[in-house]
Amino acid sequence: MRPALLARLTFTVALLSACAGVDPATYRKEKPELDVTRFFNGHIEAWGMFQDRSGEVKRRFTVQLEGSWNGDQGTLKEHFVYSDGEIQDRSWKMHRIDAMHVTGEAADIVGHAEGEVAGNAVRWRYVLDLPVGGSHYHMDFDDWMYLMDDRTMLNHAVMSKFGVHLGDVFLTFRKPG
């Protein structure tokens, strides 16, 4: 086999492997069962960090969230405070399509986020328009959230560009008791 053809084939297999992953249905029997309209309703606090692909923590942050739902339509307001003093706000408009599917839109989301719910988990996929310095980059997010109990959710999001892993975001959400 010619080296150029072998290289292309290897790249294609690697790219397709990177796109594969856990199917949300894997968690369909896990408890407690996640209802996004219930968990993302009212006040929520969160603590998180961004880790680059080498594992170095680059940023830490806290988030105050306020969610409200009217039937299958929801709004989620996020207020981020970063360890370097930067403040960022995001407002999501969400729509629950059915018990297993939800979509979301925000000003810095390219198109819309697609969520798939199963058991205690939801997997979000979206493209974030991320400002860095004076430029903007469209970053792919594969974002998993796991309901641990009625008040606690863990979140791990993988950030990539062109299939190349750039870093991870970790969050812990907590509803007041």
Secondary structure, DSSP 8 states (H G I E B T S, - for coil): --HHHHHHHHHHHHHHHHH----GGGGTT-SS---HHHHTSEEEEEEEEEEETTS-EEEEEEEEEEEEEETTEEEEEEEEEETTS-EEEEEEEEEEEETTEEEEE-TTEEEEEEEEEETTEEEEEEEEEEEETTEEEEEEEEEEEEEEETTEEEEEEEEEETTEEEEEEEEEEE---
